[in-house]
Amino acid sequence: MGISHYGRQRGDNVRLRPLVKEALLAKCWLFDKVTGAWWLPWEFEERYFDKELCNHDIDELLENVIVRPFDSGVRAAEKQIINAGIEYSRMIIDLKNKLEDFKRKDIEFREGLKQRGFK
C-alpha cells in the first residue's frame, strides 16, 4: 500500500514545533527510534524546519522522534558497549575453537601421511 494523496502533499513543519518545545522545556534531547540519531532541539529545528517535507514524512517524525534525557542515551550507549564486548568475546572463543580444530585436523593429516608411507 502506497502513501495516500494527503501523505504526498506538502506538510506544515509547524506541526513539529510542539515536539521541540517539549524537549526544550524538559531540558532534554530528541531521539529518533528508527535511525538511532540524537538531536539537540535546535539541531532538529535546523534540520527539519526549513526542509520541504510531505505530510507522510512529518507524521513519521512525530511517530518516531521522542523526547529523551541525556542520561538515557548514556545508559543505552554503555549497554551497547557491554553487549558488543560480550559478542566480541564469543567471537574470539569461536575463532580459537576453530583454530584448535584446524590444528587437530593437521595433526591427523600428518599422521595419515606417515601411515601411508609419506615422510
C-alpha positions in Angstrom: 0.0 0.0 0.0 1.4 3.3 -1.0 1.3 6.8 0.5 -2.1 8.5 0.4 -2.8 11.6 -1.5 -2.8 13.5 1.8 0.6 11.9 2.7 2.2 13.1 -0.5 1.0 16.7 -0.1 3.4 19.3 1.3 3.3 19.2 5.1 3.3 22.0 7.6 6.5 21.8 9.5 4.9 23.9 12.3 3.4 20.5 13.4 6.9 19.6 14.7 7.2 22.7 17.0 5.4 21.1 20.0 8.0 18.3 19.9 10.9 20.8 20.0 9.2 22.9 22.7 8.6 19.8 24.9 12.3 18.9 24.6 13.4 22.4 25.4 11.1 22.7 28.4 12.2 19.3 29.7 15.8 20.2 29.0 16.1 17.0 27.0 17.2 15.8 23.6 15.2 14.3 20.7 15.8 10.7 19.8 14.8 9.1 16.5 13.8 5.5 17.3 14.2 4.5 13.6 17.7 5.9 12.8 19.1 6.0 16.4 20.0 9.6 15.8 20.2 12.0 18.8 19.3 15.7 18.2 19.6 18.8 20.3 16.3 20.5 19.9 17.8 23.3 17.9 19.7 20.9 15.7 16.3 19.1 14.9 14.8 22.5 14.1 17.7 23.4 11.8 17.4 20.0 10.1 13.7 19.8 9.5 12.0 23.3 9.8 13.4 24.7 6.6 13.2 21.4 4.7 10.3 20.7 2.4 8.5 17.7 4.0 5.4 15.9 2.9 2.7 15.1 5.4 3.8 11.5 5.5 7.4 12.5 6.5 6.1 14.8 9.2 3.8 12.0 10.5 6.7 9.6 10.6 8.9 12.1 12.5 6.1 12.7 15.0 5.6 8.9 15.5 9.3 8.0 15.8 11.1 11.0 17.4 10.8 11.1 21.1 12.0 13.4 23.9 14.7 11.7 26.0 17.0 12.8 28.7 20.7 12.8 28.1 21.4 10.1 30.7 19.1 7.6 28.9 21.4 8.0 25.9 24.5 7.4 28.0 22.9 4.3 29.6 21.9 2.9 26.2 25.4 3.5 24.8 27.0 1.8 27.8 24.7 -1.2 27.4 25.7 -1.3 23.7 29.4 -1.3 24.7 28.8 -4.1 27.2 26.9 -6.2 24.6 29.5 -5.5 22.0 32.2 -6.7 24.4 30.2 -9.9 25.1 29.7 -10.5 21.4 33.4 -9.9 20.7 34.4 -12.4 23.5 32.1 -15.0 22.0 33.6 -14.4 18.5 37.1 -14.8 19.9 36.2 -18.0 21.7 34.6 -19.4 18.5 37.7 -18.4 16.4 40.0 -20.1 19.0 37.9 -23.2 18.9 38.1 -23.3 15.1 41.8 -22.8 15.2 42.2 -25.7 17.7 40.0 -27.9 15.5 42.1 -27.0 12.5 45.4 -27.8 14.3 44.0 -31.2 15.4 43.0 -31.9 11.8 46.5 -31.0 10.7 47.9 -33.5 13.3 45.6 -36.2 11.9 46.7 -35.2 8.4 50.4 -35.6 9.2 49.8 -38.9 11.0 47.8 -40.1 8.0 50.7 -39.2 5.7 53.1 -41.2 7.8 50.8 -44.2 7.8 50.6 -44.0 4.1 54.4 -44.0 3.7 55.0 -40.3 3.2 57.8 -38.8 5.2 
